[in-house]
């Protein structure tokens, strides 16, 4: 039988206690389930299965006690799933001289559903880092407890530990804060910004710039959730994070500098705007002032119109009167003339005019000669005759034979060899070079 050590209990004492539970429960001889609760905040669920004349007990999982949290609506909620809290629930089984550091991952979901509520997000970078649940609760969920099932997986031993997180959303008296500003921080990841000390430093810097009486962090969103791109793993680049804060006083003059035409022009040219209070953030936070968003809810006019619901009965429009059965016949002759006959007649007239121009008004060669002066015709005829005579003479002219066709001596006998072609050969078509055989 395999058992799991639980916290500070010695291994021998736990084994003895499990054997005692085994003997007490097996005395009745009936199949069933035994719930054995320890003095700690969790319990072991032990099921007994009867097989082949013996009882087999298997530890399924460890169930922790429920944890209650009380966030406020419209205010950032952060809950850290610490690995150290669950690490003691898994048996380390380390080798001699080795420190156990098992990879642990978490799965979170709303009870009865496969995923979390829409306002709640979860992030865990690696199995060796803590998981974080964060989000901004909505007013619609005030007074309704939200039960989140948290399951921890030990990736080395494949064991699980589970407990429930009950989120009781409370209504905030100062919510919603009318003036809200959203900053984009380029040198931070979302899990780094969720750390309490980092978030506290950022809110302190904002308070020094804004000087409000009440200042709350409303929401934190990763740049990847806004359509951002995953940064390259060079120079320790960060993905960026959006942080929305709310206050009860109007925006300071420093924050209003972003709306200046000069800074708007610099942002359109992808240049860094000139902000006087940037030095109060630059030491720790690199803020992209071109992506800051200032929302004044006091100036927004509500466009909501109250819907007046009726009784669901249509008003009485009188008795229905169908059309008469004795309808008059309609003459479509005029429609035919307008639709087909008139366009066809116009097309026929245009065709006849074009045929007359192309055929009947054509100027022939005789008419052209009649309109041409005689002296011009004589010159044209003389040029044609001269061109013809030159072409005939070029065909009958004598040209010199190419060197390749002259008589040559035989290289062996020394006799003269006649040319390749006789004298009667038409030399006008003879190529300039002939191949010697």
PyMOL commands that set and color helices and strands:
alter all, ss='L'
color gray80, all
select helices_A, chain A and resi 11-26+83-87+139-141+190-193+196-210+223-226+253-259+261-268+276-282+289-291+333-360+365-370+374-396+403-405+427-429
alter helices_A, ss='H'
color red, helices_A
select strands_A, chain A and resi 33-37+42-51+54-64+67-69+76-81+104-110+120-123+131-136+146-154+160-167+179-185+215-222+241-247+293-296+408-409+416-417
alter strands_A, ss='S'
color yellow, strands_A
deselect
rebuild
show_as cartoon
